[in-house]
Amino acid sequence: MSYREADIMHEDGNYWVLKVKTGLEVYRAGVTHSTRVAQIGWPDDEPKAMGYALREIERRKAADLNAST
């Protein structure tokens, strides 16, 4: 996959949001690569898509914390 740094819309810990033609994608950074964990398909309403992406990151971070306890 090829993207520019300017296409990264948000970063929060191990998670980051990439702007793509179809909307936004959420990735989780790993040791050797990042894995896409969610796709949000609102290319014509970026604020709405970003809201969903941020909630998805918070949900996954909470799940990560619960899994580690």
PyMOL Python script that loads the backbone (N, CA, C, O; Angstrom):
from pymol import cmd

cmd.read_pdbstr("""\
ATOM      1  N   MET A   1       0.841  -1.165   0.000  1.00  0.00           N
ATOM      2  CA  MET A   1       0.000   0.000   0.000  1.00  0.00           C
ATOM      3  C   MET A   1       0.890   1.234   0.000  1.00  0.00           C
ATOM      4  O   MET A   1       1.941   1.264   0.641  1.00  0.00           O
ATOM      5  N   SER A   2       0.455   2.233  -0.720  1.00  0.00           N
ATOM      6  CA  SER A   2       1.214   3.471  -0.804  1.00  0.00           C
ATOM      7  C   SER A   2       0.333   4.624  -0.339  1.00  0.00           C
ATOM      8  O   SER A   2      -0.803   4.759  -0.793  1.00  0.00           O
ATOM      9  N   TYR A   3       0.842   5.443   0.549  1.00  0.00           N
ATOM     10  CA  TYR A   3       0.118   6.620   1.012  1.00  0.00           C
ATOM     11  C   TYR A   3       1.140   7.671   1.432  1.00  0.00           C
ATOM     12  O   TYR A   3       2.318   7.375   1.632  1.00  0.00           O
ATOM     13  N   ARG A   4       0.663   8.893   1.559  1.00  0.00           N
ATOM     14  CA  ARG A   4       1.524   9.993   1.992  1.00  0.00           C
ATOM     15  C   ARG A   4       1.287  10.265   3.473  1.00  0.00           C
ATOM     16  O   ARG A   4       0.220   9.959   4.006  1.00  0.00           O
ATOM     17  N   GLU A   5       2.276  10.833   4.123  1.00  0.00           N
ATOM     18  CA  GLU A   5       2.131  11.169   5.538  1.00  0.00           C
ATOM     19  C   GLU A   5       0.954  12.122   5.748  1.00  0.00           C
ATOM     20  O   GLU A   5       0.284  12.072   6.780  1.00  0.00           O
ATOM     21  N   ALA A   6       0.708  12.980   4.773  1.00  0.00           N
ATOM     22  CA  ALA A   6      -0.419  13.916   4.865  1.00  0.00           C
ATOM     23  C   ALA A   6      -1.765  13.203   4.893  1.00  0.00           C
ATOM     24  O   ALA A   6      -2.758  13.793   5.317  1.00  0.00           O
ATOM     25  N   ASP A   7      -1.824  11.934   4.447  1.00  0.00           N
ATOM     26  CA  ASP A   7      -3.067  11.164   4.468  1.00  0.00           C
ATOM     27  C   ASP A   7      -3.388  10.595   5.850  1.00  0.00           C
ATOM     28  O   ASP A   7      -4.491  10.095   6.069  1.00  0.00           O
ATOM     29  N   ILE A   8      -2.438  10.664   6.779  1.00  0.00           N
ATOM     30  CA  ILE A   8      -2.691  10.215   8.152  1.00  0.00           C
ATOM     31  C   ILE A   8      -3.424  11.337   8.873  1.00  0.00           C
ATOM     32  O   ILE A   8      -2.882  12.424   9.072  1.00  0.00           O
ATOM     33  N   MET A   9      -4.664  11.055   9.261  1.00  0.00           N
ATOM     34  CA  MET A   9      -5.539  12.082   9.828  1.00  0.00           C
ATOM     35  C   MET A   9      -5.433  12.200  11.347  1.00  0.00           C
ATOM     36  O   MET A   9      -5.706  13.259  11.913  1.00  0.00           O
ATOM     37  N   HIS A  10      -5.034  11.107  12.006  1.00  0.00           N
ATOM     38  CA  HIS A  10      -5.027  11.109  13.474  1.00  0.00           C
ATOM     39  C   HIS A  10      -4.154   9.962  13.955  1.00  0.00           C
ATOM     40  O   HIS A  10      -4.107   8.905  13.325  1.00  0.00           O
ATOM     41  N   GLU A  11      -3.463  10.169  15.071  1.00  0.00           N
ATOM     42  CA  GLU A  11      -2.699   9.110  15.725  1.00  0.00           C
ATOM     43  C   GLU A  11      -3.013   9.134  17.215  1.00  0.00           C
ATOM     44  O   GLU A  11      -3.126  10.201  17.818  1.00  0.00           O
ATOM     45  N   ASP A  12      -3.153   7.957  17.799  1.00  0.00           N
ATOM     46  CA  ASP A  12      -3.455   7.849  19.227  1.00  0.00           C
ATOM     47  C   ASP A  12      -2.875   6.536  19.736  1.00  0.00           C
ATOM     48  O   ASP A  12      -3.482   5.477  19.578  1.00  0.00           O
ATOM     49  N   GLY A  13      -1.693   6.615  20.348  1.00  0.00           N
ATOM     50  CA  GLY A  13      -1.031   5.409  20.837  1.00  0.00           C
ATOM     51  C   GLY A  13      -0.678   4.504  19.678  1.00  0.00           C
ATOM     52  O   GLY A  13      -0.004   4.929  18.739  1.00  0.00           O
ATOM     53  N   ASN A  14      -1.124   3.261  19.733  1.00  0.00           N
ATOM     54  CA  ASN A  14      -0.845   2.286  18.678  1.00  0.00           C
ATOM     55  C   ASN A  14      -1.807   2.380  17.503  1.00  0.00           C
ATOM     56  O   ASN A  14      -1.676   1.622  16.542  1.00  0.00           O
ATOM     57  N   TYR A  15      -2.760   3.282  17.559  1.00  0.00           N
ATOM     58  CA  TYR A  15      -3.782   3.374  16.517  1.00  0.00           C
ATOM     59  C   TYR A  15      -3.617   4.646  15.697  1.00  0.00           C
ATOM     60  O   TYR A  15      -3.195   5.685  16.205  1.00  0.00           O
ATOM     61  N   TRP A  16      -3.958   4.541  14.424  1.00  0.00           N
ATOM     62  CA  TRP A  16      -3.903   5.711  13.550  1.00  0.00           C
ATOM     63  C   TRP A  16      -4.964   5.606  12.472  1.00  0.00           C
ATOM     64  O   TRP A  16      -5.434   4.515  12.148  1.00  0.00           O
ATOM     65  N   VAL A  17      -5.342   6.767  11.912  1.00  0.00           N
ATOM     66  CA  VAL A  17      -6.432   6.852  10.932  1.00  0.00           C
ATOM     67  C   VAL A  17      -5.870   7.337   9.604  1.00  0.00           C
ATOM     68  O   VAL A  17      -5.175   8.351   9.547  1.00  0.00           O
ATOM     69  N   LEU A  18      -6.176   6.609   8.544  1.00  0.00           N
ATOM     70  CA  LEU A  18      -5.717   6.929   7.194  1.00  0.00           C
ATOM     71  C   LEU A  18      -6.897   7.351   6.331  1.00  0.00           C
ATOM     72  O   LEU A  18      -7.929   6.680   6.311  1.00  0.00           O
ATOM     73  N   LYS A  19      -6.745   8.465   5.617  1.00  0.00           N
ATOM     74  CA  LYS A  19      -7.766   8.909   4.669  1.00  0.00           C
ATOM     75  C   LYS A  19      -7.544   8.179   3.348  1.00  0.00           C
ATOM     76  O   LYS A  19      -6.446   8.197   2.791  1.00  0.00           O
ATOM     77  N   VAL A  20      -8.614   7.531   2.851  1.00  0.00           N
ATOM     78  CA  VAL A  20      -8.574   6.815   1.569  1.00  0.00           C
ATOM     79  C   VAL A  20      -9.755   7.295   0.718  1.00  0.00           C
ATOM     80  O   VAL A  20     -10.606   8.040   1.203  1.00  0.00           O
ATOM     81  N   LYS A  21      -9.805   6.876  -0.531  1.00  0.00           N
ATOM     82  CA  LYS A  21     -10.856   7.322  -1.443  1.00  0.00           C
ATOM     83  C   LYS A  21     -12.255   6.989  -0.942  1.00  0.00           C
ATOM     84  O   LYS A  21     -13.193   7.756  -1.160  1.00  0.00           O
ATOM     85  N   THR A  22     -12.398   5.859  -0.277  1.00  0.00           N
ATOM     86  CA  THR A  22     -13.720   5.398   0.158  1.00  0.00           C
ATOM     87  C   THR A  22     -14.107   5.887   1.542  1.00  0.00           C
ATOM     88  O   THR A  22     -15.198   5.564   2.010  1.00  0.00           O
ATOM     89  N   GLY A  23     -13.260   6.651   2.215  1.00  0.00           N
ATOM     90  CA  GLY A  23     -13.548   7.152   3.557  1.00  0.00           C
ATOM     91  C   GLY A  23     -12.294   7.145   4.406  1.00  0.00           C
ATOM     92  O   GLY A  23     -11.279   7.738   4.041  1.00  0.00           O
ATOM     93  N   LEU A  24     -12.371   6.466   5.549  1.00  0.00           N
ATOM     94  CA  LEU A  24     -11.248   6.377   6.472  1.00  0.00           C
ATOM     95  C   LEU A  24     -10.994   4.924   6.853  1.00  0.00           C
ATOM     96  O   LEU A  24     -11.906   4.097   6.831  1.00  0.00           O
ATOM     97  N   GLU A  25      -9.754   4.624   7.199  1.00  0.00           N
ATOM     98  CA  GLU A  25      -9.390   3.299   7.702  1.00  0.00           C
ATOM     99  C   GLU A  25      -8.622   3.486   9.008  1.00  0.00           C
ATOM    100  O   GLU A  25      -7.808   4.400   9.135  1.00  0.00           O
ATOM    101  N   VAL A  26      -8.889   2.614   9.969  1.00  0.00           N
ATOM    102  CA  VAL A  26      -8.199   2.629  11.257  1.00  0.00           C
ATOM    103  C   VAL A  26      -7.193   1.484  11.265  1.00  0.00           C
ATOM    104  O   VAL A  26      -7.521   0.356  10.899  1.00  0.00           O
ATOM    105  N   TYR A  27      -5.969   1.782  11.682  1.00  0.00           N
ATOM    106  CA  TYR A  27      -4.898   0.790  11.742  1.00  0.00           C
ATOM    107  C   TYR A  27      -4.362   0.669  13.157  1.00  0.00           C
ATOM    108  O   TYR A  27      -4.389   1.625  13.933  1.00  0.00           O
ATOM    109  N   ARG A  28      -3.873  -0.522  13.479  1.00  0.00           N
ATOM    110  CA  ARG A  28      -3.182  -0.765  14.747  1.00  0.00           C
ATOM    111  C   ARG A  28      -1.733  -1.097  14.416  1.00  0.00           C
ATOM    112  O   ARG A  28      -1.449  -2.024  13.658  1.00  0.00           O
ATOM    113  N   ALA A  29      -0.818  -0.318  15.003  1.00  0.00           N
ATOM    114  CA  ALA A  29       0.606  -0.520  14.751  1.00  0.00           C
ATOM    115  C   ALA A  29       1.090  -1.756  15.502  1.00  0.00           C
ATOM    116  O   ALA A  29       0.733  -1.979  16.658  1.00  0.00           O
ATOM    117  N   GLY A  30       1.902  -2.546  14.825  1.00  0.00           N
ATOM    118  CA  GLY A  30       2.514  -3.723  15.425  1.00  0.00           C
ATOM    119  C   GLY A  30       4.016  -3.595  15.405  1.00  0.00           C
ATOM    120  O   GLY A  30       4.546  -2.524  15.110  1.00  0.00           O
ATOM    121  N   VAL A  31       4.707  -4.666  15.713  1.00  0.00           N
ATOM    122  CA  VAL A  31       6.164  -4.658  15.764  1.00  0.00           C
ATOM    123  C   VAL A  31       6.757  -4.453  14.375  1.00  0.00           C
ATOM    124  O   VAL A  31       7.688  -3.663  14.218  1.00  0.00           O
ATOM    125  N   THR A  32       6.239  -5.145  13.366  1.00  0.00           N
ATOM    126  CA  THR A  32       6.824  -5.058  12.028  1.00  0.00           C
ATOM    127  C   THR A  32       5.925  -4.374  11.005  1.00  0.00           C
ATOM    128  O   THR A  32       6.406  -3.962   9.949  1.00  0.00           O
ATOM    129  N   HIS A  33       4.633  -4.243  11.291  1.00  0.00           N
ATOM    130  CA  HIS A  33       3.717  -3.620  10.343  1.00  0.00           C
ATOM    131  C   HIS A  33       2.437  -3.202  11.059  1.00  0.00           C
ATOM    132  O   HIS A  33       2.198  -3.594  12.201  1.00  0.00           O
ATOM    133  N   SER A  34       1.628  -2.414  10.386  1.00  0.00           N
ATOM    134  CA  SER A  34       0.319  -2.031  10.912  1.00  0.00           C
ATOM    135  C   SER A  34      -0.756  -2.876  10.244  1.00  0.00           C
ATOM    136  O   SER A  34      -0.628  -3.267   9.084  1.00  0.00           O
ATOM    137  N   THR A  35      -1.813  -3.149  10.991  1.00  0.00           N
ATOM    138  CA  THR A  35      -2.921  -3.957  10.499  1.00  0.00           C
ATOM    139  C   THR A  35      -4.186  -3.121  10.498  1.00  0.00           C
ATOM    140  O   THR A  35      -4.506  -2.468  11.491  1.00  0.00           O
ATOM    141  N   ARG A  36      -4.907  -3.140   9.385  1.00  0.00           N
ATOM    142  CA  ARG A  36      -6.179  -2.427   9.330  1.00  0.00           C
ATOM    143  C   ARG A  36      -7.179  -3.158  10.218  1.00  0.00           C
ATOM    144  O   ARG A  36      -7.360  -4.370  10.103  1.00  0.00           O
ATOM    145  N   VAL A  37      -7.823  -2.407  11.105  1.00  0.00           N
ATOM    146  CA  VAL A  37      -8.778  -3.002  12.033  1.00  0.00           C
ATOM    147  C   VAL A  37     -10.195  -2.492  11.806  1.00  0.00           C
ATOM    148  O   VAL A  37     -11.145  -3.057  12.349  1.00  0.00           O
ATOM    149  N   ALA A  38     -10.355  -1.425  11.007  1.00  0.00           N
ATOM    150  CA  ALA A  38     -11.705  -0.908  10.743  1.00  0.00           C
ATOM    151  C   ALA A  38     -11.694  -0.062   9.475  1.00  0.00           C
ATOM    152  O   ALA A  38     -10.688   0.556   9.126  1.00  0.00           O
ATOM    153  N   GLN A  39     -12.845  -0.052   8.793  1.00  0.00           N
ATOM    154  CA  GLN A  39     -13.069   0.806   7.634  1.00  0.00           C
ATOM    155  C   GLN A  39     -14.328   1.620   7.891  1.00  0.00           C
ATOM    156  O   GLN A  39     -15.352   1.073   8.298  1.00  0.00           O
ATOM    157  N   ILE A  40     -14.254   2.924   7.654  1.00  0.00           N
ATOM    158  CA  ILE A  40     -15.403   3.802   7.815  1.00  0.00           C
ATOM    159  C   ILE A  40     -15.651   4.442   6.458  1.00  0.00           C
ATOM    160  O   ILE A  40     -14.801   5.187   5.970  1.00  0.00           O
ATOM    161  N   GLY A  41     -16.782   4.175   5.841  1.00  0.00           N
ATOM    162  CA  GLY A  41     -17.028   4.574   4.465  1.00  0.00           C
ATOM    163  C   GLY A  41     -17.924   5.779   4.288  1.00  0.00           C
ATOM    164  O   GLY A  41     -19.026   5.642   3.757  1.00  0.00           O
ATOM    165  N   TRP A  42     -17.494   6.955   4.711  1.00  0.00           N
ATOM    166  CA  TRP A  42     -18.215   8.193   4.472  1.00  0.00           C
ATOM    167  C   TRP A  42     -17.297   9.191   3.782  1.00  0.00           C
ATOM    168  O   TRP A  42     -16.863  10.151   4.419  1.00  0.00           O
ATOM    169  N   PRO A  43     -16.984   9.001   2.504  1.00  0.00           N
ATOM    170  CA  PRO A  43     -16.049   9.908   1.836  1.00  0.00           C
ATOM    171  C   PRO A  43     -16.589  11.326   1.683  1.00  0.00           C
ATOM    172  O   PRO A  43     -15.811  12.273   1.564  1.00  0.00           O
ATOM    173  N   ASP A  44     -17.919  11.484   1.684  1.00  0.00           N
ATOM    174  CA  ASP A  44     -18.509  12.814   1.498  1.00  0.00           C
ATOM    175  C   ASP A  44     -18.827  13.521   2.814  1.00  0.00           C
ATOM    176  O   ASP A  44     -19.297  14.658   2.797  1.00  0.00           O
ATOM    177  N   ASP A  45     -18.582  12.874   3.949  1.00  0.00           N
ATOM    178  CA  ASP A  45     -18.835  13.488   5.262  1.00  0.00           C
ATOM    179  C   ASP A  45     -17.678  13.146   6.194  1.00  0.00           C
ATOM    180  O   ASP A  45     -17.815  12.325   7.101  1.00  0.00           O
ATOM    181  N   GLU A  46     -16.535  13.791   5.953  1.00  0.00           N
ATOM    182  CA  GLU A  46     -15.321  13.475   6.714  1.00  0.00           C
ATOM    183  C   GLU A  46     -15.467  13.700   8.223  1.00  0.00           C
ATOM    184  O   GLU A  46     -14.972  12.873   8.989  1.00  0.00           O
ATOM    185  N   PRO A  47     -16.121  14.775   8.696  1.00  0.00           N
ATOM    186  CA  PRO A  47     -16.273  14.926  10.156  1.00  0.00           C
ATOM    187  C   PRO A  47     -17.039  13.764  10.798  1.00  0.00           C
ATOM    188  O   PRO A  47     -16.681  13.304  11.882  1.00  0.00           O
ATOM    189  N   LYS A  48     -18.085  13.296  10.130  1.00  0.00           N
ATOM    190  CA  LYS A  48     -18.859  12.167  10.655  1.00  0.00           C
ATOM    191  C   LYS A  48     -18.000  10.904  10.675  1.00  0.00           C
ATOM    192  O   LYS A  48     -18.000  10.161  11.657  1.00  0.00           O
ATOM    193  N   ALA A  49     -17.268  10.666   9.583  1.00  0.00           N
ATOM    194  CA  ALA A  49     -16.387   9.496   9.511  1.00  0.00           C
ATOM    195  C   ALA A  49     -15.309   9.561  10.586  1.00  0.00           C
ATOM    196  O   ALA A  49     -15.004   8.546  11.212  1.00  0.00           O
ATOM    197  N   MET A  50     -14.723  10.743  10.811  1.00  0.00           N
ATOM    198  CA  MET A  50     -13.687  10.879  11.831  1.00  0.00           C
ATOM    199  C   MET A  50     -14.260  10.613  13.217  1.00  0.00           C
ATOM    200  O   MET A  50     -13.587  10.015  14.056  1.00  0.00           O
ATOM    201  N   GLY A  51     -15.476  11.042  13.467  1.00  0.00           N
ATOM    202  CA  GLY A  51     -16.117  10.746  14.748  1.00  0.00           C
ATOM    203  C   GLY A  51     -16.234   9.254  14.983  1.00  0.00           C
ATOM    204  O   GLY A  51     -15.946   8.770  16.078  1.00  0.00           O
ATOM    205  N   TYR A  52     -16.655   8.521  13.963  1.00  0.00           N
ATOM    206  CA  TYR A  52     -16.742   7.066  14.068  1.00  0.00           C
ATOM    207  C   TYR A  52     -15.363   6.447  14.269  1.00  0.00           C
ATOM    208  O   TYR A  52     -15.208   5.516  15.059  1.00  0.00           O
ATOM    209  N   ALA A  53     -14.360   6.962  13.557  1.00  0.00           N
ATOM    210  CA  ALA A  53     -12.999   6.427  13.680  1.00  0.00           C
ATOM    211  C   ALA A  53     -12.463   6.644  15.096  1.00  0.00           C
ATOM    212  O   ALA A  53     -11.853   5.740  15.668  1.00  0.00           O
ATOM    213  N   LEU A  54     -12.681   7.819  15.659  1.00  0.00           N
ATOM    214  CA  LEU A  54     -12.195   8.103  17.011  1.00  0.00           C
ATOM    215  C   LEU A  54     -12.897   7.230  18.049  1.00  0.00           C
ATOM    216  O   LEU A  54     -12.262   6.758  18.992  1.00  0.00           O
ATOM    217  N   ARG A  55     -14.194   7.014  17.885  1.00  0.00           N
ATOM    218  CA  ARG A  55     -14.912   6.117  18.807  1.00  0.00           C
ATOM    219  C   ARG A  55     -14.415   4.678  18.669  1.00  0.00           C
ATOM    220  O   ARG A  55     -14.314   3.954  19.660  1.00  0.00           O
ATOM    221  N   GLU A  56     -14.106   4.269  17.444  1.00  0.00           N
ATOM    222  CA  GLU A  56     -13.578   2.914  17.227  1.00  0.00           C
ATOM    223  C   GLU A  56     -12.219   2.753  17.915  1.00  0.00           C
ATOM    224  O   GLU A  56     -11.947   1.713  18.514  1.00  0.00           O
ATOM    225  N   ILE A  57     -11.374   3.773  17.830  1.00  0.00           N
ATOM    226  CA  ILE A  57     -10.067   3.719  18.507  1.00  0.00           C
ATOM    227  C   ILE A  57     -10.261   3.619  20.013  1.00  0.00           C
ATOM    228  O   ILE A  57      -9.610   2.801  20.663  1.00  0.00           O
ATOM    229  N   GLU A  58     -11.141   4.433  20.576  1.00  0.00           N
ATOM    230  CA  GLU A  58     -11.384   4.387  22.023  1.00  0.00           C
ATOM    231  C   GLU A  58     -11.925   3.019  22.438  1.00  0.00           C
ATOM    232  O   GLU A  58     -11.527   2.484  23.474  1.00  0.00           O
ATOM    233  N   ARG A  59     -12.825   2.452  21.640  1.00  0.00           N
ATOM    234  CA  ARG A  59     -13.379   1.122  21.947  1.00  0.00           C
ATOM    235  C   ARG A  59     -12.271   0.074  21.945  1.00  0.00           C
ATOM    236  O   ARG A  59     -12.219  -0.774  22.836  1.00  0.00           O
ATOM    237  N   ARG A  60     -11.396   0.126  20.963  1.00  0.00           N
ATOM    238  CA  ARG A  60     -10.309  -0.858  20.861  1.00  0.00           C
ATOM    239  C   ARG A  60      -9.270  -0.661  21.964  1.00  0.00           C
ATOM    240  O   ARG A  60      -8.733  -1.641  22.480  1.00  0.00           O
ATOM    241  N   LYS A  61      -8.982   0.575  22.329  1.00  0.00           N
ATOM    242  CA  LYS A  61      -8.038   0.828  23.423  1.00  0.00           C
ATOM    243  C   LYS A  61      -8.595   0.281  24.742  1.00  0.00           C
ATOM    244  O   LYS A  61      -7.851  -0.286  25.542  1.00  0.00           O
ATOM    245  N   ALA A  62      -9.878   0.448  24.963  1.00  0.00           N
ATOM    246  CA  ALA A  62     -10.516  -0.084  26.176  1.00  0.00           C
ATOM    247  C   ALA A  62     -10.443  -1.614  26.163  1.00  0.00           C
ATOM    248  O   ALA A  62     -10.175  -2.232  27.193  1.00  0.00           O
ATOM    249  N   ALA A  63     -10.677  -2.212  25.014  1.00  0.00           N
ATOM    250  CA  ALA A  63     -10.591  -3.676  24.911  1.00  0.00           C
ATOM    251  C   ALA A  63      -9.158  -4.146  25.161  1.00  0.00           C
ATOM    252  O   ALA A  63      -8.948  -5.181  25.793  1.00  0.00           O
ATOM    253  N   ASP A  64      -8.175  -3.396  24.672  1.00  0.00           N
ATOM    254  CA  ASP A  64      -6.769  -3.736  24.924  1.00  0.00           C
ATOM    255  C   ASP A  64      -6.477  -3.718  26.416  1.00  0.00           C
ATOM    256  O   ASP A  64      -5.793  -4.604  26.930  1.00  0.00           O
ATOM    257  N   LEU A  65      -6.999  -2.702  27.118  1.00  0.00           N
ATOM    258  CA  LEU A  65      -6.774  -2.617  28.564  1.00  0.00           C
ATOM    259  C   LEU A  65      -7.429  -3.776  29.299  1.00  0.00           C
ATOM    260  O   LEU A  65      -6.839  -4.348  30.215  1.00  0.00           O
ATOM    261  N   ASN A  66      -8.659  -4.125  28.896  1.00  0.00           N
ATOM    262  CA  ASN A  66      -9.372  -5.240  29.541  1.00  0.00           C
ATOM    263  C   ASN A  66      -8.656  -6.562  29.288  1.00  0.00           C
ATOM    264  O   ASN A  66      -8.643  -7.431  30.160  1.00  0.00           O
ATOM    265  N   ALA A  67      -8.069  -6.725  28.123  1.00  0.00           N
ATOM    266  CA  ALA A  67      -7.364  -7.971  27.794  1.00  0.00           C
ATOM    267  C   ALA A  67      -6.066  -8.102  28.576  1.00  0.00           C
ATOM    268  O   ALA A  67      -5.613  -9.217  28.832  1.00  0.00           O
ATOM    269  N   SER A  68      -5.462  -6.988  28.959  1.00  0.00           N
ATOM    270  CA  SER A  68      -4.175  -7.044  29.663  1.00  0.00           C
ATOM    271  C   SER A  68      -4.331  -7.185  31.175  1.00  0.00           C
ATOM    272  O   SER A  68      -3.336  -7.353  31.881  1.00  0.00           O
ATOM    273  N   THR A  69      -5.566  -7.119  31.684  1.00  0.00           N
ATOM    274  CA  THR A  69      -5.768  -7.226  33.150  1.00  0.00           C
ATOM    275  C   THR A  69      -6.274  -8.596  33.534  1.00  0.00           C
ATOM    276  O   THR A  69      -6.497  -8.862  34.715  1.00  0.00           O
TER     277      THR A  69
END
""", "prot")
cmd.dss("prot")
cmd.show_as("cartoon", "prot")
cmd.util.cbc("prot")
cmd.orient("prot")
